[in-house]
């Protein structure tokens, strides 16, 4: 009899506890404004993980657009999380397909030439590379955007040049620009040996103390080379100079041995690291510095911009075509000095540093003869 009463009492307590839990659950279900709580309680019935379902729920809400997610407007670029909310299924599908490497810095807006320039009117994505006529290309793009000061204003600063960059766009748009057959994705490259020598001649002798400021005066670079005796010694040499360096006070060998690899810089880094390997496959147009004027015209004709922006309006009197004079003067700048600066030893060191450029089949560069005879051009 006693056992029976205890059993009944236990059953009553169990049912009371169950009713309390159900009541609490109902109250929460009525007063909560977020459907994600419901998903948390019934996770075992959901077909997606909680985090992914919550993203879908948030996508259904109407959220105001911010300037950070609007293309062409200055501001902080949208994070991957925000892009995922805007179009979670497409983001996930693209990553699963492996079509693009979205970890590539070209999809983020920072620095001066990190992400490519977007010309929506002509469906052009242009990847600038320093020492490959970037200044003239940016002036052209500012002209295509109808800026009245396109030929006088400094075109480089992305905070003031008015150009639009890929990192400002939503990831769904980035995907379209990088994969659509209707878009042209262009880059201009230069013979690696000529380009590095041109960077040295410009930054060592022409631009005031560039290497001393950007290499010896850079805290991060100095920290990486704190135990590098060659780097430290070359910085001391530059530090003692009272006048701008000359080939006698700062020879090419000093740069190659002391700064080329120790001080990373976009002006002399390999061009192949401009884009991650998987994304190079999406480039549809490669132009060459040796044939700059002809290739530039070919690109502009491809996108339908030659007649309006390239055929005329350039030069002191506005009667020249795009790069008509500039291409001829720059194409031989470093080329004429190659034999003067490249000894067999330096040639081998520079070639090994720039080997990624020769390994990338898209570029079609002819490899130099590292025994001392330099050959250049396209394969």
MARKE-431393 format. One record per residue (C-alpha): y negated, x negated, z negated; residue number from 1; residue in three letters; chain. Coordinates in nm, 4 decimals, always signed. Each point is the difference from the previous one (the first is absolute). Example, Ala and Ser with C-alpha at 12.3 -4.5 7.8 and 13.67 -1.06 7.14 Angstrom:
2
{node {+0.4500, -1.2300, -0.7800}, 1, Ala, A}
{node {-0.3440, -0.1370, +0.0660}, 2, Ser, A}
END
This chain:
379
{node {+0.0000, +0.0000, +0.0000}, 1, Unk, A}
{node {-0.2411, -0.2771, -0.0948}, 2, Unk, A}
{node {+0.0853, -0.1971, +0.3157}, 3, Unk, A}
{node {-0.0609, +0.3066, +0.2151}, 4, Unk, A}
{node {-0.3439, +0.0536, -0.1534}, 5, Unk, A}
{node {-0.0882, -0.3670, +0.0508}, 6, Unk, A}
{node {+0.1074, +0.0221, +0.3622}, 7, Unk, A}
{node {-0.2125, +0.3100, +0.0584}, 8, Unk, A}
{node {-0.2957, -0.1692, -0.1739}, 9, Unk, A}
{node {+0.0366, -0.3041, +0.2234}, 10, Unk, A}
{node {+0.0074, +0.2157, +0.3116}, 11, Unk, A}
{node {-0.3144, +0.1840, -0.1088}, 12, Unk, A}
{node {-0.1804, -0.3312, -0.0615}, 13, Unk, A}
{node {+0.1084, -0.1251, +0.3400}, 14, Unk, A}
{node {-0.1315, +0.3111, +0.1782}, 15, Unk, A}
{node {-0.3260, -0.0084, -0.1957}, 16, Unk, A}
{node {-0.0526, -0.3638, +0.0999}, 17, Unk, A}
{node {+0.0794, +0.0840, +0.3623}, 18, Unk, A}
{node {-0.2509, +0.2871, +0.0020}, 19, Unk, A}
{node {-0.2680, -0.2275, -0.1476}, 20, Unk, A}
{node {+0.0558, -0.2564, +0.2765}, 21, Unk, A}
{node {-0.0138, +0.2696, +0.2681}, 22, Unk, A}
{node {-0.3187, +0.1449, -0.1513}, 23, Unk, A}
{node {-0.1671, -0.3427, -0.0081}, 24, Unk, A}
{node {+0.1038, -0.0626, +0.3593}, 25, Unk, A}
{node {-0.1458, +0.3360, +0.1123}, 26, Unk, A}
{node {-0.3308, -0.0634, -0.1773}, 27, Unk, A}
{node {-0.0317, -0.3387, +0.1624}, 28, Unk, A}
{node {+0.0936, +0.1420, +0.3361}, 29, Unk, A}
{node {-0.2711, +0.2668, -0.0267}, 30, Unk, A}
{node {-0.2885, -0.2125, -0.1232}, 31, Unk, A}
{node {+0.0524, -0.3244, +0.1811}, 32, Unk, A}
{node {-0.2008, -0.0437, +0.3220}, 33, Unk, A}
{node {+0.2233, -0.2696, +0.1436}, 34, Unk, A}
{node {+0.3195, +0.0833, +0.1796}, 35, Unk, A}
{node {+0.1185, -0.3566, -0.0524}, 36, Unk, A}
{node {+0.0964, +0.0917, -0.3617}, 37, Unk, A}
{node {+0.2370, +0.2589, +0.1365}, 38, Unk, A}
{node {+0.1555, -0.2676, +0.2170}, 39, Unk, A}
{node {+0.0414, -0.2308, -0.2981}, 40, Unk, A}
{node {+0.2020, +0.2661, -0.1895}, 41, Unk, A}
{node {+0.2174, +0.0804, +0.3009}, 42, Unk, A}
{node {+0.0338, -0.3441, +0.1499}, 43, Unk, A}
{node {+0.3729, +0.0380, +0.0416}, 44, Unk, A}
{node {-0.0605, +0.2848, +0.2481}, 45, Unk, A}
{node {-0.2566, -0.1914, +0.2103}, 46, Unk, A}
{node {+0.0971, -0.1648, +0.3266}, 47, Unk, A}
{node {-0.2639, -0.2723, -0.0353}, 48, Unk, A}
{node {-0.0863, -0.2394, -0.2828}, 49, Unk, A}
{node {-0.2697, +0.1257, -0.2362}, 50, Unk, A}
{node {-0.2625, -0.2456, +0.1220}, 51, Unk, A}
{node {+0.0469, +0.0939, +0.3644}, 52, Unk, A}
{node {-0.0089, +0.3746, -0.0705}, 53, Unk, A}
{node {-0.3170, -0.0411, -0.2027}, 54, Unk, A}
{node {-0.1624, -0.1731, +0.2953}, 55, Unk, A}
{node {+0.0904, +0.2987, +0.2178}, 56, Unk, A}
{node {-0.1476, +0.2373, -0.2593}, 57, Unk, A}
{node {-0.3228, -0.1957, -0.0120}, 58, Unk, A}
{node {-0.0144, +0.0023, +0.3760}, 59, Unk, A}
{node {-0.0122, +0.3829, -0.0089}, 60, Unk, A}
{node {-0.3168, -0.0050, -0.2099}, 61, Unk, A}
{node {-0.3318, -0.0164, +0.1782}, 62, Unk, A}
{node {-0.1639, -0.3286, -0.0894}, 63, Unk, A}
{node {-0.3514, -0.0893, +0.1197}, 64, Unk, A}
{node {-0.0242, -0.2913, +0.2456}, 65, Unk, A}
{node {-0.1636, -0.3126, -0.1326}, 66, Unk, A}
{node {-0.1928, -0.2580, +0.1985}, 67, Unk, A}
{node {+0.2734, -0.2507, -0.0873}, 68, Unk, A}
{node {+0.2485, +0.1785, +0.2272}, 69, Unk, A}
{node {-0.2370, +0.0701, +0.2878}, 70, Unk, A}
{node {+0.0201, -0.2396, +0.2941}, 71, Unk, A}
{node {-0.3031, -0.2109, +0.0729}, 72, Unk, A}
{node {-0.1669, +0.0658, -0.3355}, 73, Unk, A}
{node {-0.0600, -0.2792, -0.2467}, 74, Unk, A}
{node {+0.1841, +0.0268, -0.3268}, 75, Unk, A}
{node {+0.3237, -0.0911, -0.1703}, 76, Unk, A}
{node {+0.2970, +0.0392, +0.2380}, 77, Unk, A}
{node {+0.2551, +0.2685, -0.0881}, 78, Unk, A}
{node {+0.2951, -0.1168, -0.2025}, 79, Unk, A}
{node {+0.3583, +0.0451, +0.1154}, 80, Unk, A}
{node {+0.0414, +0.2687, -0.2657}, 81, Unk, A}
{node {-0.2854, +0.2083, +0.1433}, 82, Unk, A}
{node {+0.1378, -0.0361, +0.3508}, 83, Unk, A}
{node {+0.3433, +0.1053, -0.1257}, 84, Unk, A}
{node {-0.1524, +0.3206, -0.1403}, 85, Unk, A}
{node {-0.1685, +0.0766, +0.3305}, 86, Unk, A}
{node {+0.3131, -0.0393, +0.2096}, 87, Unk, A}
{node {+0.3019, -0.0945, -0.2157}, 88, Unk, A}
{node {+0.2736, +0.0856, +0.2482}, 89, Unk, A}
{node {-0.1470, -0.2030, +0.2827}, 90, Unk, A}
{node {-0.0710, -0.2978, -0.2241}, 91, Unk, A}
{node {+0.3557, -0.0001, -0.1299}, 92, Unk, A}
{node {+0.1552, +0.0479, +0.3434}, 93, Unk, A}
{node {-0.1994, -0.2844, +0.1532}, 94, Unk, A}
{node {+0.0975, -0.2372, -0.2777}, 95, Unk, A}
{node {+0.3642, +0.0968, +0.0341}, 96, Unk, A}
{node {-0.0063, -0.0548, +0.3760}, 97, Unk, A}
{node {-0.1432, -0.3469, -0.0467}, 98, Unk, A}
{node {-0.2353, +0.0477, +0.2940}, 99, Unk, A}
{node {-0.2917, -0.1687, -0.1754}, 100, Unk, A}
{node {-0.0415, -0.2372, -0.2892}, 101, Unk, A}
{node {-0.2556, +0.1848, -0.2132}, 102, Unk, A}
{node {-0.0130, -0.2884, -0.2481}, 103, Unk, A}
{node {-0.1922, -0.1900, +0.2690}, 104, Unk, A}
{node {-0.3611, -0.0638, -0.1104}, 105, Unk, A}
{node {-0.1200, +0.1339, +0.3368}, 106, Unk, A}
{node {+0.0311, +0.3490, -0.1505}, 107, Unk, A}
{node {-0.2446, -0.0743, -0.2843}, 108, Unk, A}
{node {-0.3764, -0.0441, +0.0102}, 109, Unk, A}
{node {-0.1199, -0.3196, -0.1614}, 110, Unk, A}
{node {-0.1606, -0.3199, +0.1190}, 111, Unk, A}
{node {-0.1746, -0.0410, +0.3341}, 112, Unk, A}
{node {+0.2791, -0.0024, +0.2580}, 113, Unk, A}
{node {+0.2998, +0.1185, -0.1967}, 114, Unk, A}
{node {+0.0709, +0.3248, +0.1848}, 115, Unk, A}
{node {-0.0563, +0.0674, +0.3718}, 116, Unk, A}
{node {-0.3025, +0.1749, +0.1486}, 117, Unk, A}
{node {+0.0500, +0.3585, +0.1154}, 118, Unk, A}
{node {-0.1783, +0.1412, +0.3068}, 119, Unk, A}
{node {+0.1142, +0.3625, -0.0010}, 120, Unk, A}
{node {-0.1947, +0.1001, +0.3109}, 121, Unk, A}
{node {+0.2104, -0.2369, +0.2121}, 122, Unk, A}
{node {+0.3149, -0.0018, -0.2144}, 123, Unk, A}
{node {-0.0254, -0.3726, -0.0659}, 124, Unk, A}
{node {+0.1277, -0.1950, -0.2997}, 125, Unk, A}
{node {-0.1364, -0.3555, +0.0176}, 126, Unk, A}
{node {+0.1263, -0.2834, -0.2205}, 127, Unk, A}
{node {-0.2682, -0.2652, -0.0348}, 128, Unk, A}
{node {+0.0992, -0.3615, -0.0656}, 129, Unk, A}
{node {-0.2695, -0.2537, -0.0991}, 130, Unk, A}
{node {-0.0849, -0.2657, +0.2604}, 131, Unk, A}
{node {+0.1043, +0.2360, +0.2811}, 132, Unk, A}
{node {-0.3448, +0.1430, +0.0934}, 133, Unk, A}
{node {-0.0087, +0.2466, -0.2908}, 134, Unk, A}
{node {-0.3802, +0.0123, +0.0045}, 135, Unk, A}
{node {-0.0207, +0.1163, +0.3595}, 136, Unk, A}
{node {+0.2739, +0.2590, -0.0433}, 137, Unk, A}
{node {-0.1705, +0.1509, -0.3022}, 138, Unk, A}
{node {-0.3277, +0.0192, +0.1905}, 139, Unk, A}
{node {+0.1815, +0.1798, +0.2785}, 140, Unk, A}
{node {+0.1516, +0.2507, -0.2415}, 141, Unk, A}
{node {-0.3389, +0.0653, -0.1597}, 142, Unk, A}
{node {-0.1367, +0.0650, +0.3470}, 143, Unk, A}
{node {+0.2853, +0.2439, +0.0665}, 144, Unk, A}
{node {-0.1007, +0.1817, -0.3199}, 145, Unk, A}
{node {-0.3581, +0.0298, +0.1350}, 146, Unk, A}
{node {-0.1787, -0.2185, -0.2562}, 147, Unk, A}
{node {-0.3429, -0.0917, +0.1365}, 148, Unk, A}
{node {+0.0083, -0.3438, -0.1667}, 149, Unk, A}
{node {+0.3466, -0.0896, +0.1296}, 150, Unk, A}
{node {-0.1240, -0.3234, +0.1592}, 151, Unk, A}
{node {-0.2209, -0.1210, -0.2879}, 152, Unk, A}
{node {+0.1570, +0.1007, -0.3314}, 153, Unk, A}
{node {+0.2623, -0.2182, -0.1673}, 154, Unk, A}
{node {+0.3233, +0.1807, +0.0895}, 155, Unk, A}
{node {+0.2332, -0.1586, -0.2534}, 156, Unk, A}
{node {-0.0654, +0.1634, -0.3375}, 157, Unk, A}
{node {+0.2200, +0.3135, -0.0168}, 158, Unk, A}
{node {-0.2278, +0.1521, -0.2634}, 159, Unk, A}
{node {-0.2924, +0.0109, +0.2422}, 160, Unk, A}
{node {+0.1295, -0.0377, +0.3578}, 161, Unk, A}
{node {+0.0908, +0.3684, +0.0352}, 162, Unk, A}
{node {+0.3439, -0.0714, +0.1451}, 163, Unk, A}
{node {+0.3059, +0.2001, -0.0994}, 164, Unk, A}
{node {+0.3062, -0.1741, -0.1405}, 165, Unk, A}
{node {+0.3615, +0.1096, -0.0211}, 166, Unk, A}
{node {+0.0077, -0.0244, -0.3798}, 167, Unk, A}
{node {-0.2453, +0.2911, -0.0248}, 168, Unk, A}
{node {+0.2396, +0.2480, +0.1574}, 169, Unk, A}
{node {+0.2779, +0.2141, -0.1435}, 170, Unk, A}
{node {+0.3464, -0.1398, +0.0382}, 171, Unk, A}
{node {+0.1000, +0.2749, +0.2418}, 172, Unk, A}
{node {-0.2863, -0.1112, +0.2265}, 173, Unk, A}
{node {+0.0891, -0.3653, -0.0441}, 174, Unk, A}
{node {+0.3521, +0.0831, +0.1106}, 175, Unk, A}
{node {-0.1306, +0.1787, +0.3092}, 176, Unk, A}
{node {-0.2351, -0.2834, +0.0982}, 177, Unk, A}
{node {+0.2774, -0.2591, -0.0422}, 178, Unk, A}
{node {+0.2781, +0.1868, +0.1815}, 179, Unk, A}
{node {-0.1466, +0.2462, +0.2498}, 180, Unk, A}
{node {+0.0426, -0.0969, +0.3679}, 181, Unk, A}
{node {-0.3470, +0.1470, +0.0567}, 182, Unk, A}
{node {-0.1595, -0.2781, -0.2044}, 183, Unk, A}
{node {-0.0634, -0.3606, +0.1069}, 184, Unk, A}
{node {+0.0622, -0.2622, -0.2693}, 185, Unk, A}
{node {-0.1628, -0.3241, +0.1085}, 186, Unk, A}
{node {-0.0370, -0.3561, -0.1227}, 187, Unk, A}
{node {-0.1417, -0.3175, +0.1535}, 188, Unk, A}
{node {+0.1646, -0.3316, -0.0836}, 189, Unk, A}
{node {-0.0812, -0.3615, +0.0699}, 190, Unk, A}
{node {+0.1919, -0.3207, +0.0547}, 191, Unk, A}
{node {+0.0852, -0.0973, -0.3603}, 192, Unk, A}
{node {-0.0950, -0.3685, +0.0279}, 193, Unk, A}
{node {-0.3321, +0.0781, +0.1668}, 194, Unk, A}
{node {-0.0796, +0.2737, -0.2501}, 195, Unk, A}
{node {+0.0615, -0.2172, -0.3064}, 196, Unk, A}
{node {-0.2044, -0.2850, +0.1454}, 197, Unk, A}
{node {-0.2800, +0.2424, +0.0834}, 198, Unk, A}
{node {+0.0046, +0.1276, -0.3574}, 199, Unk, A}
{node {-0.0216, -0.3553, -0.1304}, 200, Unk, A}
{node {-0.2894, -0.0979, +0.2293}, 201, Unk, A}
{node {-0.1864, +0.3153, -0.0958}, 202, Unk, A}
{node {+0.0658, +0.0084, -0.3722}, 203, Unk, A}
{node {-0.0107, -0.3753, -0.0687}, 204, Unk, A}
{node {-0.2951, -0.1083, +0.2123}, 205, Unk, A}
{node {-0.2013, +0.3044, +0.1043}, 206, Unk, A}
{node {+0.0048, +0.2502, -0.2856}, 207, Unk, A}
{node {-0.1669, -0.1335, -0.3108}, 208, Unk, A}
{node {+0.2559, -0.1278, -0.2512}, 209, Unk, A}
{node {+0.2525, +0.2740, +0.0812}, 210, Unk, A}
{node {+0.3100, -0.1968, -0.0992}, 211, Unk, A}
{node {-0.1612, -0.1364, -0.3123}, 212, Unk, A}
{node {-0.1059, +0.3491, -0.1102}, 213, Unk, A}
{node {+0.3082, +0.1973, +0.1038}, 214, Unk, A}
{node {+0.2637, -0.2553, -0.0954}, 215, Unk, A}
{node {-0.1318, -0.2430, -0.2600}, 216, Unk, A}
{node {-0.2306, +0.2612, -0.1535}, 217, Unk, A}
{node {+0.2581, +0.2789, -0.0131}, 218, Unk, A}
{node {+0.1482, +0.0380, -0.3493}, 219, Unk, A}
{node {+0.3296, +0.1457, +0.1242}, 220, Unk, A}
{node {+0.0485, -0.2726, +0.2608}, 221, Unk, A}
{node {-0.0824, -0.2678, -0.2547}, 222, Unk, A}
{node {+0.2478, +0.1475, -0.2482}, 223, Unk, A}
{node {+0.2792, -0.0062, +0.2600}, 224, Unk, A}
{node {-0.0744, -0.3625, +0.0803}, 225, Unk, A}
{node {-0.0728, -0.1304, -0.3476}, 226, Unk, A}
{node {+0.2829, -0.2555, +0.0332}, 227, Unk, A}
{node {-0.0513, -0.0731, +0.3692}, 228, Unk, A}
{node {-0.1486, -0.3483, +0.0094}, 229, Unk, A}
{node {-0.0803, +0.0116, +0.3750}, 230, Unk, A}
{node {-0.1943, +0.3257, -0.0337}, 231, Unk, A}
{node {-0.1857, -0.1284, -0.3040}, 232, Unk, A}
{node {-0.0881, -0.3259, +0.1731}, 233, Unk, A}
{node {-0.1330, +0.1737, +0.3135}, 234, Unk, A}
{node {-0.2131, +0.2319, -0.2128}, 235, Unk, A}
{node {-0.1474, -0.3054, -0.1694}, 236, Unk, A}
{node {-0.0797, -0.1480, +0.3408}, 237, Unk, A}
{node {-0.1830, +0.3179, +0.1074}, 238, Unk, A}
{node {-0.1718, +0.0257, -0.3365}, 239, Unk, A}
{node {-0.1585, -0.3428, +0.0369}, 240, Unk, A}
{node {-0.1506, +0.0745, +0.3413}, 241, Unk, A}
{node {-0.3752, +0.0548, +0.0080}, 242, Unk, A}
{node {-0.0090, +0.1091, +0.3641}, 243, Unk, A}
{node {+0.2233, +0.2240, +0.2064}, 244, Unk, A}
{node {+0.3382, -0.1581, +0.0791}, 245, Unk, A}
{node {+0.0505, -0.1907, +0.3236}, 246, Unk, A}
{node {+0.3175, -0.1227, +0.1728}, 247, Unk, A}
{node {-0.0607, -0.3320, -0.1730}, 248, Unk, A}
{node {-0.0529, +0.1305, -0.3556}, 249, Unk, A}
{node {+0.2533, +0.2833, +0.0245}, 250, Unk, A}
{node {+0.2542, -0.0575, +0.2788}, 251, Unk, A}
{node {+0.2444, +0.2607, +0.1289}, 252, Unk, A}
{node {+0.2872, -0.1748, -0.1808}, 253, Unk, A}
{node {-0.1686, +0.0700, -0.3358}, 254, Unk, A}
{node {-0.0044, +0.3702, +0.0767}, 255, Unk, A}
{node {+0.3606, +0.0116, +0.1230}, 256, Unk, A}
{node {+0.1369, -0.1938, -0.2970}, 257, Unk, A}
{node {-0.2241, +0.1369, -0.2720}, 258, Unk, A}
{node {-0.1002, +0.3576, +0.0867}, 259, Unk, A}
{node {+0.1946, +0.1562, +0.2881}, 260, Unk, A}
{node {+0.2929, +0.1201, -0.2117}, 261, Unk, A}
{node {-0.1555, -0.0326, -0.3438}, 262, Unk, A}
{node {-0.2944, +0.2298, +0.0722}, 263, Unk, A}
{node {+0.1070, +0.3231, +0.1729}, 264, Unk, A}
{node {-0.2732, +0.1361, +0.2254}, 265, Unk, A}
{node {+0.0065, +0.2614, +0.2802}, 266, Unk, A}
{node {-0.1833, -0.2372, +0.2342}, 267, Unk, A}
{node {+0.2898, -0.2460, +0.0132}, 268, Unk, A}
{node {+0.2991, +0.1932, -0.1359}, 269, Unk, A}
{node {+0.2754, +0.0755, +0.2545}, 270, Unk, A}
{node {-0.0885, +0.3040, +0.2083}, 271, Unk, A}
{node {+0.3542, +0.1352, -0.0445}, 272, Unk, A}
{node {-0.0679, +0.0874, -0.3646}, 273, Unk, A}
{node {-0.2738, +0.2429, +0.1059}, 274, Unk, A}
{node {+0.2604, +0.2790, +0.0081}, 275, Unk, A}
{node {+0.3403, +0.0389, -0.1656}, 276, Unk, A}
{node {+0.2967, -0.0666, +0.2364}, 277, Unk, A}
{node {+0.1124, +0.3632, +0.0323}, 278, Unk, A}
{node {-0.3482, +0.1179, +0.0894}, 279, Unk, A}
{node {-0.0527, -0.2619, +0.2712}, 280, Unk, A}
{node {+0.2479, +0.2026, +0.2053}, 281, Unk, A}
{node {-0.2600, +0.2770, +0.0242}, 282, Unk, A}
{node {-0.2591, -0.2138, +0.1800}, 283, Unk, A}
{node {-0.0402, +0.1192, +0.3601}, 284, Unk, A}
{node {-0.2630, -0.2440, +0.1318}, 285, Unk, A}
{node {-0.0252, -0.3770, -0.0488}, 286, Unk, A}
{node {-0.2993, -0.1835, +0.1463}, 287, Unk, A}
{node {-0.0517, -0.3761, +0.0130}, 288, Unk, A}
{node {-0.3011, -0.2125, -0.0756}, 289, Unk, A}
{node {+0.0648, -0.2180, +0.3053}, 290, Unk, A}
{node {-0.0469, +0.3048, +0.2223}, 291, Unk, A}
{node {-0.2368, +0.1822, -0.2326}, 292, Unk, A}
{node {-0.2343, +0.1612, +0.2495}, 293, Unk, A}
{node {+0.2727, +0.1238, +0.2326}, 294, Unk, A}
{node {+0.2199, +0.1316, -0.2815}, 295, Unk, A}
{node {-0.2969, +0.1676, -0.1710}, 296, Unk, A}
{node {-0.0826, +0.1867, +0.3199}, 297, Unk, A}
{node {+0.3638, +0.0982, +0.0423}, 298, Unk, A}
{node {+0.0048, +0.1450, -0.3530}, 299, Unk, A}
{node {-0.3257, +0.1915, +0.0436}, 300, Unk, A}
{node {+0.1176, +0.1407, +0.3320}, 301, Unk, A}
{node {+0.3250, +0.1062, -0.1671}, 302, Unk, A}
{node {-0.1836, +0.2079, -0.2595}, 303, Unk, A}
{node {-0.2678, +0.1217, +0.2434}, 304, Unk, A}
{node {-0.2944, -0.1866, -0.1523}, 305, Unk, A}
{node {-0.0817, -0.2672, +0.2596}, 306, Unk, A}
{node {-0.2503, +0.1879, +0.2151}, 307, Unk, A}
{node {-0.2020, +0.1324, -0.2950}, 308, Unk, A}
{node {+0.0079, -0.2949, -0.2389}, 309, Unk, A}
{node {+0.1398, -0.3103, +0.1699}, 310, Unk, A}
{node {-0.1218, -0.0212, +0.3578}, 311, Unk, A}
{node {-0.3641, -0.0702, -0.0857}, 312, Unk, A}
{node {-0.2497, -0.0150, -0.2849}, 313, Unk, A}
{node {+0.0942, -0.3471, -0.1221}, 314, Unk, A}
{node {-0.1770, -0.3333, +0.0073}, 315, Unk, A}
{node {-0.3706, -0.0784, -0.0492}, 316, Unk, A}
{node {-0.1100, +0.2406, +0.2734}, 317, Unk, A}
{node {+0.2753, +0.2568, -0.0414}, 318, Unk, A}
{node {+0.1355, -0.0715, +0.3463}, 319, Unk, A}
{node {+0.3297, -0.1641, -0.0925}, 320, Unk, A}
{node {+0.3354, +0.1503, -0.0775}, 321, Unk, A}
{node {+0.1731, -0.0180, -0.3353}, 322, Unk, A}
{node {+0.0917, -0.3625, -0.0844}, 323, Unk, A}
{node {-0.1070, -0.1069, +0.3487}, 324, Unk, A}
{node {-0.1817, -0.3079, -0.1261}, 325, Unk, A}
{node {+0.1373, -0.0243, -0.3531}, 326, Unk, A}
{node {+0.3600, -0.0353, +0.1203}, 327, Unk, A}
{node {-0.0748, -0.2978, +0.2226}, 328, Unk, A}
{node {-0.1869, -0.1961, -0.2675}, 329, Unk, A}
{node {+0.2522, +0.0485, -0.2781}, 330, Unk, A}
{node {+0.3224, -0.0460, +0.1923}, 331, Unk, A}
{node {-0.0436, -0.3780, +0.0314}, 332, Unk, A}
{node {-0.1650, -0.0735, -0.3366}, 333, Unk, A}
{node {+0.3038, -0.1265, -0.1886}, 334, Unk, A}
{node {+0.2187, -0.0589, +0.3051}, 335, Unk, A}
{node {-0.2163, -0.2888, +0.1158}, 336, Unk, A}
{node {+0.0330, -0.1681, -0.3403}, 337, Unk, A}
{node {+0.3756, +0.0299, -0.0468}, 338, Unk, A}
{node {+0.0980, -0.3463, +0.1148}, 339, Unk, A}
{node {-0.2866, -0.1470, -0.2013}, 340, Unk, A}
{node {+0.1096, +0.1541, -0.3323}, 341, Unk, A}
{node {+0.3769, +0.0525, +0.0255}, 342, Unk, A}
{node {+0.1945, -0.3169, -0.0625}, 343, Unk, A}
{node {+0.3807, +0.0318, +0.0289}, 344, Unk, A}
{node {+0.0288, +0.0097, -0.3804}, 345, Unk, A}
{node {-0.2673, +0.2662, -0.0443}, 346, Unk, A}
{node {+0.1393, +0.1999, +0.2905}, 347, Unk, A}
{node {+0.3395, +0.0220, -0.1652}, 348, Unk, A}
{node {-0.1477, +0.1069, -0.3360}, 349, Unk, A}
{node {-0.2203, +0.2667, +0.1531}, 350, Unk, A}
{node {+0.2801, +0.1286, +0.2214}, 351, Unk, A}
{node {+0.2313, +0.0461, -0.2989}, 352, Unk, A}
{node {-0.2747, +0.1854, -0.1844}, 353, Unk, A}
{node {-0.0682, +0.2269, +0.2989}, 354, Unk, A}
{node {+0.3637, +0.0406, +0.0981}, 355, Unk, A}
{node {-0.0019, +0.3768, -0.0789}, 356, Unk, A}
{node {-0.2369, +0.0456, +0.2954}, 357, Unk, A}
{node {+0.2426, -0.1705, +0.2361}, 358, Unk, A}
{node {+0.2976, +0.1851, -0.1445}, 359, Unk, A}
{node {-0.1495, +0.3454, +0.0571}, 360, Unk, A}
{node {+0.1261, +0.0983, +0.3454}, 361, Unk, A}
{node {-0.2793, +0.2513, +0.0471}, 362, Unk, A}
{node {-0.2512, -0.2865, +0.0338}, 363, Unk, A}
{node {+0.1889, -0.1962, +0.2681}, 364, Unk, A}
{node {-0.1569, -0.3323, -0.0989}, 365, Unk, A}
{node {+0.1291, -0.3230, +0.1532}, 366, Unk, A}
{node {+0.1141, -0.2366, -0.2708}, 367, Unk, A}
{node {-0.1720, -0.3401, -0.0091}, 368, Unk, A}
{node {+0.1883, -0.3209, +0.0600}, 369, Unk, A}
{node {-0.0025, -0.1452, -0.3491}, 370, Unk, A}
{node {+0.0601, -0.3491, +0.1374}, 371, Unk, A}
{node {-0.3699, -0.0124, +0.0860}, 372, Unk, A}
{node {-0.0616, +0.1967, +0.3206}, 373, Unk, A}
{node {-0.1655, +0.3351, -0.0667}, 374, Unk, A}
{node {+0.0697, +0.2865, +0.2341}, 375, Unk, A}
{node {-0.1618, +0.3408, -0.0348}, 376, Unk, A}
{node {-0.0013, +0.3380, +0.1666}, 377, Unk, A}
{node {+0.2441, +0.2898, +0.0267}, 378, Unk, A}
{node {+0.3704, -0.0185, +0.0669}, 379, Unk, A}
END
